[in-house]
């Protein structure tokens, strides 16, 4: 798994990630993923790219559990919730969670969503030291 190197503030790292995720216009209209030219507006791109950026998209009225179940079987969803210590939040609406709880839910969701390219922008933001360690171990193993 590759990573985007750190850089100084306002260097454009977040802008690049938002563009690659398809949330912001870019100079480029496509990228190569696994050697295949993939237009940003294509279904293939949306199927391969998963992102946790500054604003994650949660469907209004659905609980954290509902969102997870859109992508994975029950056991996989339970495992992701347990790993990030949010099983007690499963039936809450994401908008009602604290910043740290919502960040853990965002990150846990990447364990149940299909992706080939994972975009994370400051994933440790809002996490305590324990959950930063879980984050590092989880994605290093993947």
C-alpha positions in Angstrom: 0.0 0.0 0.0 1.4 3.4 -0.9 1.0 6.6 0.9 1.1 10.3 0.2 4.1 11.9 1.8 3.6 14.6 4.4 4.2 18.2 3.4 3.9 21.7 4.6 0.5 23.3 5.3 -1.4 24.5 2.3 0.8 22.5 -0.1 -2.3 21.0 -1.8 -2.4 17.5 -0.2 -6.1 17.6 0.8 -7.0 19.2 -2.6 -5.3 16.4 -4.4 -7.1 13.7 -2.4 -10.5 15.4 -2.8 -9.8 15.6 -6.6 -8.8 12.0 -6.8 -11.9 11.0 -4.8 -14.0 12.9 -7.4 -15.3 15.5 -5.0 -13.5 18.5 -6.6 -12.6 19.4 -10.2 -9.1 18.5 -11.3 -6.8 19.2 -14.2 -6.8 15.5 -14.9 -9.9 13.6 -15.9 -8.6 10.1 -15.2 -6.0 8.1 -13.4 -4.4 4.7 -13.8 -5.5 2.2 -11.3 -3.8 -1.2 -11.6 -2.6 -0.1 -15.0 -6.0 0.7 -16.3 -7.0 4.2 -17.3 -9.9 5.1 -15.0 -12.0 8.2 -15.6 -12.9 10.1 -12.4 -16.5 10.2 -13.4 -16.7 6.4 -14.1 -18.5 3.7 -12.1 -15.2 1.8 -12.1 -13.5 4.7 -10.3 -16.2 4.9 -7.7 -16.0 1.1 -7.2 -12.3 1.1 -6.7 -11.7 4.3 -4.6 -12.8 4.7 -1.0 -12.1 7.9 0.9 -12.2 9.3 4.4 -11.6 12.9 3.9 -12.6 16.1 5.8 -16.3 15.5 5.3 -17.5 12.0 5.0 -20.9 11.3 3.4 -23.5 9.6 5.6 -27.0 9.1 4.3 -29.5 10.9 6.4 -31.8 8.7 8.6 -29.5 5.7 8.4 -27.6 4.5 11.5 -23.9 3.5 11.5 -25.0 -0.1 11.3 -27.3 0.5 8.4 -24.4 2.1 6.5 -22.1 -0.8 7.2 -24.7 -3.4 6.2 -25.0 -1.8 2.8 -21.6 -3.3 2.0 -20.9 -6.3 4.1 -22.4 -9.3 6.0 -23.2 -9.1 9.7 -20.0 -10.8 11.0 -17.8 -8.4 9.0 -19.7 -5.4 10.3 -19.5 -6.6 13.9 -15.8 -7.1 13.5 -15.2 -3.6 12.2 -17.3 -2.0 15.0 -15.4 -4.0 17.6 -12.0 -3.2 16.2 -12.7 0.5 16.5 -14.6 0.1 19.8 -17.8 1.5 18.5 -20.2 -1.4 18.7 -22.2 0.6 21.3 -22.7 3.3 18.7 -24.0 1.0 15.9 -27.6 2.1 16.1 -26.9 5.8 16.4 -27.3 8.3 13.5 -23.7 9.5 12.5 -24.6 13.2 12.9 -25.3 12.6 16.6 -21.7 11.2 17.3 -18.8 13.2 18.7 -16.0 14.1 16.3 -13.8 11.2 17.6 -16.7 8.7 17.5 -17.6 9.8 13.9 -13.9 9.5 12.9 -13.7 6.0 14.3 -17.0 5.1 12.5 -15.5 6.5 9.2 -12.4 4.5 9.6 -14.3 1.3 10.6 -16.4 1.7 7.5 -13.4 1.3 5.3 -13.1 -2.3 6.6 -16.5 -3.2 5.2 -16.4 -1.2 2.0 -14.8 -2.6 -1.1 -11.8 -0.6 -2.4 -8.6 -0.9 -4.3 -7.4 2.6 -3.5 -8.0 4.1 0.0 -7.7 7.8 0.5 -7.2 9.0 4.1 -6.7 12.7 4.9 -5.4 13.1 8.5 -7.0 9.9 9.6 -5.6 10.3 13.2 -7.5 13.5 13.6 -10.0 13.3 16.5 -8.5 9.9 17.7 -7.0 9.3 21.1 -3.6 7.6 21.4 -5.1 4.1 21.7 -7.2 4.4 18.6 -4.3 5.9 16.7 -2.4 2.7 17.4 -5.3 0.6 16.3 -5.5 2.7 13.1 -1.8 2.2 12.3 -1.9 -1.6 13.0 -5.1 -2.1 11.0 -3.9 -0.5 7.8 -0.4 -1.7 8.1 -1.7 -5.3 8.2 -4.0 -4.7 5.2 
